[in-house]
Amino acid sequence: MWTCSEIRQAARSRIQLSLWPVVLVTFIYLAIVSLLPSISYGLNTIMNVSVQRRFIGFGELIAFSSLMTGVSSIIGFAQLILAFLMFNPMFVGYNRYLGSVKQKSNDIGSGVRSLFWAFREGRFSGVVSGTAWKQLWMMIWSLGVSMVVVVPTVIIFGVMIISAFSGFGIQSNHNDLFDVGTDIFRRTIVWLVVILIYVIVAGVAVGAVLLNRKYAYLFTEFILAERTDMPAKAAIDLSKQMTRGMKMDLFVLDLSFIGWYILSALTLFILQLWVFPYQRAAYLEVYNRRKAEIGVIMNPSVQQAEEIGQTEMNGVQG
């Protein structure tokens, strides 16, 4: 069994073999995937500044807001499409590049080519379907567990309102409005405490579920980087199989990077050019060790791929 210090040491050793190429490739990747969000943020900023600098009538404000909302919606939709068709395949290519960093001769050119590795013939559809399937399940889980918090919270809030003001009409016939107000305030505080406790407990439970799913699907991109022929469901099922029994270890590994993320924030996220590949390389080390432990065969012949894919899917639920 591995320890966090062993994994981090192996990840650092891998990156330091080609430190500057890794940093430059990371910069290119993060710059590309951050482009559209930056444009969207810029447009929203321009809209807010324009409204604040000059007085406009209500009708003009509505028209201007509608225009900017439409533009933001188009950009958001474009960002979603690009995420599925460009950013996700690039992420798989980035993970593949980290896997190829084994010697000092690795250069920036090979890194850039690796970023667009999935766009070559015979790879694109498998990578896109696999990453899209993963994101779809993450969205389903996020929506499902969020409803567990939102719906009961609304119900509890409604009960709070009814409880706080119940009897108000009867008590208001007395001439002691201070007692009425005190009673309403007391009931409101009690229900707010109840809501707060519920939201905290439910939030922790929701976070635990989403973290569980995150770690269950963690190896999907690494698998697709080696097996583009594997069906989307099989790739996710294999990731779930490989991470079974080690999700808490992965969570502890993530916690060990908190200090790095704090330092990254203090440097205005410039240090992210080191932290991002460092953490991905750590995941890669865990993936490689786990792959060796359970004897997963990658890059098999077509016949082997069909047999292994069928075996991996048997007994593993979606």
Number of C-alpha atoms within 10 A of each C-alpha: 6 11 11 18 11 13 20 21 13 18 22 18 15 22 24 17 16 19 18 15 22 26 20 16 25 21 16 16 18 16 12 13 18 13 11 16 13 12 13 18 12 12 16 16 11 13 16 12 11 13 13 10 8 8 10 13 8 9 9 11 13 12 11 16 15 12 13 16 15 12 15 17 13 13 16 15 12 12 20 13 12 15 18 18 19 19 22 22 30 24 23 25 27 29 22 23 22 22 19 14 22 15 12 13 10 18 17 16 10 15 24 21 14 22 23 18 21 27 18 9 8 11 17 18 17 21 31 24 19 26 24 18 18 21 15 12 15 16 12 11 16 16 11 12 17 15 13 14 18 13 11 15 18 12 10 17 17 12 12 20 14 11 15 20 16 13 12 15 10 9 15 13 9 10 9 10 13 9 13 19 15 11 16 18 13 13 17 18 14 13 18 15 12 15 18 13 12 16 17 12 13 19 16 12 15 21 15 12 14 17 16 17 18 16 20 22 24 21 23 25 26 22 24 27 25 16 19 22 20 21 17 21 18 22 29 29 22 23 22 23 19 20 21 12 11 14 18 14 15 20 14 12 20 14 12 15 15 11 10 18 16 13 15 18 13 11 11 10 14 13 17 20 18 20 18 17 22 25 20 16 24 24 22 21 21 25 19 14 15 17 15 11 11 10 9 13 13 14 12 14 9 10 9 13 17 15 12 18 19 12 13 17 17 11 10 13 10 10
